[in-house]
Amino acid sequence: MIKEDLIKRSPIRTLEKTLGGGLQAGQLGVITAWKGVGKTASLVHIATDILLRGQNVLHVSFADDSRHIIGWYEQVFREVARANKLDNAQDVHDEIIRHRLILHFKNFETPFAEIKKHISQVESSWSDSPRLIIVDGFQFDKITKSFLLEWKEYAAEHQVGIWFSATVHRDNSDVDEFDIPAPINAYRDQFQVIILLEPLKEVISFKLLKCNQLTNAPKLQLRLDPKTLLISNHRV
């Protein structure tokens, strides 16, 4: 399969269609789930789709060890290329990694002014701004709303969409009236899109909990394969 057909047939097109065009510039989205369910893999698959289209992605990691982030990108690309029998896979791989930058912070309490400074420094190596920013390993149970508002203001100012990952703790079953679990429900108004990864018997289902200002979020016909950790279309 050639790259253009791969992009056209990607399950990310289903995500974009359901969200009315995808996560828009200036918007915040979040994928939330228990630890180990597939948040990072899902975000990396979304990012890889952007990379395949020749656009820039900045991945900001607050994980203890950022080396596994590169591993996720390599694994997701390898699985996508294998599953779709991608033509000239190595050439495509070498092309897209030029559009990817990873920025690692060991302390999630790093002041946002410092984060912005580092983002500006790494972005200087690109001729264009990032089309998407991924923020992974963020500890939502230990931040303030004002800190998240700074990210939202940055997204609006730079006209970039930002996807976050958020861990749901198994010992906290608190959900709000919209079925949004803690700790994300405390920041519901800051996000335009909220997706819950829900482990079922044989697959991991994508449950859309918030989609912009819609009262009832549409059904998201996607799943995560627990073996390949790739997003795929799923009719139920």
N, C-alpha and C positions, 0 to 999 in steps of 0.2 A: 504494500500500500504506500502511495506517495504521501508526503507530509500534509499536503493540502486536503486530501481526503480524510486523513486522520483527524485533522482539526474539525472538519465539517461533521464527522460522525462521533465526535467526543461527547461523552455524557455531560460534560460541562455545558453543552448547548442546552440540555434539559434544565440545568440549574439556572442558566441565564433567562430562559423563556419563562420559567416559573416566577422568577424574581422581577419580571418585566424589564429585562435587559441586563440582568446581573447586578452586582454591587456597583453602584455608581460612584463617580468621582466625588469626593467630599463625604462619603458615607462610611460608617463603621458597621462591620458584621462580626459575628462570633460563632464559632462551633464549640459546643460544650458537651462534655461526656465524662464518664468515670475515667480514671487514669488507665492508660493502656488499651483503650477501646479503638482509637484510630484518628484522633484529632489532628495530629501532626501529618500523618499520611494523607488525610483528606485535603489539608491546606496545601501540602506540597503538590498534590495532583492538580489542584486549582492553579497554583503558581506555574506548574509545568505547562499547562495549556496556554497561559500567557506567554511563556518563553518560546513555545513553538510558533507563536504568531509574531515572533521577532520583537517583542516588547520587553521592557526592563522590569525586573522584580527585585525588591529589596527585602531580605528576610532578617528580621530583628529577633534575636534569640536571647532569652533570659534563663536558659537551661544551664544546669551545672556544667555540662560539657557540650560545647557547640559542635564537636567533630561528628556527632551522630546526625546532625542536620544535613551535612554533605552526603552522608550515607543514605538518608531518606531520598534525596533528589536522585542519586544514582540508582537506587532500587526502583523507585517509581518509574523513571525513564526506561530502565531495562525491562520492566514488566509491561509497560505500555508498548514499547517497540516489539517485544516478543509476541504479545497477544494480538497485535495488529499487523505483524510481519512487515514492519516499517522498512521501506527501501533506504539504503545508504544510512543506516542507523548511526554508525560512528560519526559520519560527517555531520548529521543533524545534531548529535550530542555535542560535538565540538563547537558547533555554531551557537547553540542555545546557552551554554555555560558562560559565554561572554556577556550575556544579558542578565546574569544573576550575581548578586552580591549578598554576602552574609555578614551581619554585624552582631557581635556578641557582647553582652553586658553580664558580668557576674553578679551584680547587685541590682535587684529589681527596683530598689529605692533610689537609683541614680536620678538626679534632678533632670527634668525634661529639657532644660536649657542645654545641659551637657549632651543629652541624647541627640538633640537637634544639631548641635555642632558636629558630632561624629557623622550623622547622616549627611550633612552638607559636604563633609570631607570625602566620604566614599562616593557620593554622587558625582563629584567633580571628574571622575574617571569615565563618565558617560557623556555622550553628546545630548541625550534626551533624559527627561525626568522619568522616574519609575512609573509604570502603569499601575502597579499594585505593591502594597507593603503587607507583609505577613509579620505578625507579632506573636511569638510563640513562647510558652513558659511563663506567662504573666500571672502573678499571684493576686487574683481579684479579691481574695478574702483579706488582703493586707494592704490595700491601697485606698485612697480617698477619691471621691467623685471629682474633685478638682483636678487630680492628676489625669484621669481619663478625659476630662474636658479639654485638657491641653492637647491630647492626641486628636480629639475631634476638631479642634480649632486648626491644628496642623493639616488635617485632611482637607478641610474646607479651603484653607489658604493656598495649599499646593495642588488642589484639585486631584486628589489621589484617593482611591478606595483602600481601606485598611481592614484586613481580616485578622481577628484575634483567635487564640485558643483559650479555653477556660476549663479547668478541672472541677467536676462535681465530686464532692467528698462523700464516700459511701455512708459515713456516719451522720450525715446531715440530709434529711429527707424533706427539708422545707421547700415548698413550691408556692408560687403566688396564684392569683385567680386565673392567670393565663397559662398555668402549668409550667411556668419558667422556674427552673430550680435555682437554689442558692449555689454560689454567691452572685450569679449573673442577674437574678431578679432585682437586686438592689440598684442595678445600673440599666434597667430595661429602657428607660427613656433616651439613653445615649446611643443605643444601637438601632439601626434601621432593619437589620436582619439578624435573627437568632435561630440557630439550628441545633437541635439535640441529636446526638448519635445514640440510638437505642438498640442494644444487643437483643436479637431475637434468637430463635432456635438455631438457624443455620446461616443467618446473615446479620449484618448490622444496618438498621434502617435509619434513613434521614428523616427527621421530623421537624418541619418548619413551624416554629413557635411564634415568630413575628416576621412580617414582611411589610416593611414600610408602615403606612398608617392603616392598612387593611384590618377590619375588625376580626375577620376570620381568615387566618393564613391558609392559602391553598395547599393541597397535598403535594408533597415533593416526591416524585416517583424515582428515587435514587436509593441505592444501597451501597454498602462497602463490603467487598469480598474479604472475609477474614483470613483467607489464605494468601492472596496477592496484595491485599490492602489497597486495591484500586477501586475507585468509584465506578459504578455501572448503572445503567438504566434498569428499573425494576417495576414491572407492572404487577399490582396486587389488587 
